[in-house]
């Protein structure tokens, strides 16, 4: 398939209604992932009676796609908020260990990248189940998540992810329900042990939703754990595509997983102001601080007179700097002054568009800064450039500066 924008290979999973395997598959189908590749992969698993349906529908007025797997004609969501395996199902499942599951996956027609991901997802689930039951991974039998229907979900997820060419995945958090759920081991609290184990091991944040029932399933969170590269969204981004995968249970609100292909926008300027009130540093020390701060990359440094407690006269040191420079600049302030504290806060600013140009004077060329804001144009001679030319030509600085200013005004159309 062809993405709307080849840059938009970051997947953002909004887990406001949790996540399950079938919801993830449906969301990726909504993003435009290839249905033919999905069909080829699932048919090639060589499993008798495996079938699936893709339907369009809605959940509390929100349109989306449902993905349903069935084995021998029995839909796999009799109970489920989502379509999770072993939570009170009524069709028989074969019990398979991890090697058996891998053997089925190896029969499928898919890329090496998709095959590797499918195995990684199953391994994450197997390790979580082993921890929950206190047994080695080799002893885990997938009566809950490893039957053919779950293999279909996970293979489908891996194939569609690969088809979209996704490079990064953002998962800030997953909303989870409360209460209990029935499974092969009886009543289990929500989140179920396997979900908690995956959340703990892979650092995935769970956010209580206050809704009754299971919203995050082992298969779903294993997919999130296998794909997630960060939990932090860009400060600004463009949404290129949206896919909505619908869950099966009615929580009284839209039950959906929204998947978005996003493109990071240009980072806004991250400007910080550092401030400190200083009443016991010499002028020489403050001068040294300014010199070192500017040499280290501060955008501006200035001093203001102020009065501190008990009406003591003091100096306010203010530094304007890029956020990335703040730690280094704070170190300089502590080294060069007597302050014991520094305030740091972000600021927004509006800047004219600036371009460096050359101006031709009778004595030679000088640099100038051309600034534009809307229809307003200004041009300013660069002091150091005029100073250097005046010295080189032995022209009084004031005379050359006046010539430079007239040339700058002409360049600005004034």
N, C-alpha and C positions, 0 to 999 in steps of 0.2 A: 504494500500500500504506500501511498505518498502522503506525508504529513502536510498540514496546511502551511507549516513553517518548519524547516529542518532544524531550527534552533530549539523548538519547543519539544525537547525530549525529556523534560522533567515532569514526573507524575506527582500530583498532589492528591492524597487521599484524605478526604474530609470525613472523619469518623464520628459524626454527630449522632448516628444511629448504630454505631458499632461496625462490625465487619464479619462476613462469612464468606466461604469459598464461592458459593453460587452468586452472591452479590458482587464480588470482585469480578468474576467472569462476565457477568451481565454489564457491569460498568465499562469494562474494556471493550465489549462489543458496541456499547454506545459511543465510545470514542472512535469507532470505525475500524477496529481490528478485523483481520480477514476471517470471514466465516468459512471460506473454503479450506484454509489451513487448519482451522479448528476441526472441521468435519473429517479431513484426511487423517489427522492425528488420532482422533477418537475411534474412527473405524479401523484403523490399523493396529489397535491394541489387541485385536483378536479375541474379544470377549463376547460370548453369545448372550443375546438378550439386552445388550447395552443400547440405550437410545436416549435421546435428549430433545428438548423443544426450546425454542427461543420465541418469546412472545412479547408484545408491547402491552403495557398496562399502566396503571397509576396507583399511587398510595396516598390517600387523603388529598387528592387533587394534583399531585405531582407526577408527571409522566415519566416513565422509565421503561426498562427492559427486565424481563425475568428469564433466568436460565434454569431449566429443570432437567435433572437426570433421572432416568428410570431404568430399572433392571427387570426384565421379564414383564414389562408393561406396568410395573408398580411405581408410581411417582414417589420420589424420595423426600417428601416433606410432610408426612402425616402430622408431625407435632411441631414443629419448629418455628421459631422466630425466623430463622433463616434456613435451613437445609443442612443440618449437621447430623452426623452419622452416629447411630447408637443412642440417641436421645429419644427413646421410646419409638422405635420403628417397628413395623409389622411384617417386613419381608425378610427372609433369611439372608444373612451375610456370611460369606466365607471368612474364616479367620486366617490372616496372612501375617507373616513376620516381615521385617524390613527387606530381606533378600528376595522374598516372594514379590513384594511390591516393585522392587527395582527390576525384576525380571519382566514384569508386565510393562513397565515404562520403557524398557530397552526394546520391546517389540514395536513401539510406536514410531511413526514417521514424523520426525521433528528435527530441528537443528540441534547441534551439540550444546548450544547455549541454553535452549529451552529444556533439554534433557537434564542438564546439570542443575538448573533451577528447580525442576520438579523433584529431583532427588534431594536437593537441599531442603526444600519445604517439608518433605516427609521425614527427613532426619531430625529437623527441629521438633516436629510433633512427637516422633519416637522418643527423643531424649526427654521431652516434657512428660510424656506418659510414664516412662521408666522412673523418673524422679517421683512422680505422684504415687506410684504403686510400690516403690522401693525394690525395683528389680533391674537387672541389666537390660540394655537396649535390645540385645539379642532375644530376650525372653518376652518382649512386648508383642502381643498379637493384636492386630488392628481390627478388632471387632467394632471399635468406635469410629475410627477415622480412616481405616485402611481398606475397607471394602471397595468394590468396583466403582460405586457411585462417587466415593471420595477421590479415588484415583482419577476419575474423569474430571472432577472439579479442578484438581491440582494440575493435571496435564493441560487442561484447557487454559488455566491461569498462566502457566509457563509459556505456552505456545502463543497466546495473544499478546503477552508482555513482550516477547521476542519480536513479534510481528510489528509492533508499534515502534521498535527501536529505542525503547526507554533507557536512558543512561543514569538518571538519578530519580530518587523517590522521597518525597517529604511526607512524614506521618507525625503531625504534632501530638495527637492523643487519640484515644478511642473511647467513646462513651460506652459504659457498661450498665447493665440492669442490676436487679437485686432479687432476693428470694431464693428458690431452689429449682432444680431441674431434675427430671427422672432420667436415669441412664442404666446401663448394664449393672452398675454397682449400687443401685438404689438411688435415694435422694441425695443430691450433692448441692452444696451452696453455690450461688453465683457470686463471683466468677468461679468456674469449675477449676479444680487443681491444675490441670494442664495449661489453662489460660494464664493462671497466676505464675506458673513456672516460666512460661515464655516471656511474660511481661517483665518478670524480675531479671531473667538472664539477659534479655536484649534491651532493657531500659526503656520499654514502651510505657508511656503514661496512660493510666486508666482514669477516666473521669466519671464519677457517679452520676447517673441520669435521673435517679429516683423512680424509674419505671420497673415494673415487675417483669421478670423473665430474663433469659439469656440473650444478650445483644452482641457479645463477642464470643466466637466459637474458636476451638483450637485450630481448625484449619484456617480460619480467617486471620487470626493473629499470627500464625506461622507464616502466612503469605506476607503480611506486613513486616514481620521480622526479617524475612529473607530479602526483601526488596529495599527496605528503608536505608537511605544513605544519610539522612539528617532529619531532625525534628523541627527545624527552624525554617519558616518561609522567608523568601527574599523580602526586603523592606518594600519593594515595589515590583509587581509582575503583571504581565498581560496573560489573560486566559485565551488560549487558542482553540481548545475543544473542551466539551463537557460531556461526560457519560454518566448516566444514572442507573444503578443496579438496584432493583427492588427486592426487599426482604419479604418473607411470607407471613409474618405475624403482625397482628394489628395492635399497636401500642397506643392508639388514640392520637397519633401524630404521624407525619410521613416517615415511613420506614425505608430508608434508602442509603446507599453508599454513593456519594458523588466523587467521581474521579475526574481530575482536570489535567490536561496537558498545558503547562504554563511556560512562559518565556520571561526570564528575568529582565526587568527594565534597568536602564542605566541608574546606578546608585546615586541618590541625591547627595549633595555635599554634606559631609558630617563635620560640622564646625563646632568646636567647643570653646568655652571661655573659662580660663583659670583665674581665680582671684584670691588675693590674700591681703589682709590688713597688717601692716608692719609698723611698729612704733619704736623699735630699738635697733635698727640697722643703719649704718653710716651711708652717706651719699655715694661713697666710693663702692661699697658693697652692692648697692642697688644698681649702680652703673655697670658693674661687672656682670650682675645678673642679666641685665638687658642685653649686654653684648653677647653673652653665651646663649641666651634664649634665641636671639635672632640668628646666630650662627648655626644653631641646632634645627632651624626650620620653622620657628614661630612665624605666623603671618604678620603679627603686629604685637608690640609690647609698649605699654605706656603706664605712666604714674599719675595718680590723682591725689590731691590733698584730702584728708578726711579726719574726722574726730572719732575716737574710740571711747570706750567706757571711761568714766571719770574725767571726761572732756580732754583726754590726752590727744594732742595733735599727732597724726600718723600719715603714712603713705599707703594708698591703695595700689597694689601691683595688679595689673590686668593683662592677661596674655590671650590672644586670639590664635587658635591653632587647629590643625586637622586632628580629628579624633585619634588617628593612629599615632600621633606624636605626643599625646598627652602624658603618657607614663615617663618618657624620656625628659620632657620639659618639667614635670613635677620634681624629678630627681634633681635637676639643676636648681630649681627654686629652693629646695631644702638645703642644697649644698652651699648656695651663695648668699642666702639671707638667714635671718633669725626666726622666721616663721615656724610655727608648729602645726599649721593646718592650711589646707588649700581647698577652696570651693571649686567644683567643676560642674558645668551645666551646658546642655546643648542649646544652640541658637539657630534660628533660621535667618537667611539673608537674601536680599534681592541684589543682583549684580548686573551692571551693564555688560553687554558683550564687548570684549576687549581684543584688539588686534595691534600687534607691533608693526609700525611702518617706518620708512625712512623719509626724512625731509631734506631737500636740497637747499642749502644756504650759500651765499656767495663765498663763504669761507670753507665750505665743505658739507658733508652729510652728518645729520644727527638722527638719533632714534626718537620716536614719539609713540605715544599710545593713543589709538583711535578707539573711542567708546561709543556704543550705540544702544539706545533704549527706545523702542518704538520708532517714532520719527525723529527723535532727538539724537544729534551727533555732536560729540565733543572730541577735541584733540589736544593732548597735553605733551609738551616736550619733556624728554627724560633728563632730569637734572644732571646725572653723572655723565651723560653723553655730551651735553652742552659744556659742562665743566672741562671735560677732556679736550674738546675742540678749542675752547677758549685758551687753554694752556698751550696747546700745540701751535696755535696761530698767533699767540701773544696778543690776544684781543681782550679788552676788559670784559669780564663775565657779564656785567649788567647790559652792556651794549649787545653782546651776542644773544643774551637771553631775550631781549626785546625782539630781535630779528627772528629768533626761533618761535616766539609766541605769535608773531604775525603770520609766519608760514603755517603754524598749526591751525590758526583761525581760518586761513584760506583752505586748508585741507578739510576742515569741518564744514565748509560752505558758508562761513560767516564773513 
